[in-house]
């Protein structure tokens, strides 16, 4: 799982440059957060998912488990389990 480098954040948005994403063999997905309570993917998120594939996790504020969702490359939400 990759947390994108160079994240820019404000009270209403967050973003990162796709050009900053490294190519990592065996990478299983990307994690990022939304500054609001939504863990639903934006149109930009769905475009990124379709390009990068894997499992994509979005956490919405206040970043509790109930505000976290996982999606596959097609943008379909999938169940996930947090383990220690």
Long-range contacts (C-beta under 8 A, 24 or more apart in sequence): 1-27, 1-28, 1-29, 1-30, 1-31, 1-55, 1-57, 2-27, 2-29, 2-30, 2-31, 3-30, 3-31, 3-32, 4-30, 4-32, 7-32, 9-35, 10-35, 11-35, 12-36, 18-48, 18-51, 21-52, 27-54, 28-54, 28-55, 29-54, 29-55, 29-56, 29-57, 30-54, 30-56, 30-57, 31-56, 31-57, 31-58, 31-59, 32-57, 32-58, 32-59, 33-58, 33-59, 33-60, 33-61, 33-63, 34-58, 34-59, 34-60, 34-61, 35-61, 36-60, 36-61, 37-61, 37-62, 37-67, 39-67, 39-68, 39-69, 40-69, 41-71, 41-75, 45-71, 45-75, 46-75, 49-73, 49-74, 49-75, 50-74, 50-75, 55-80
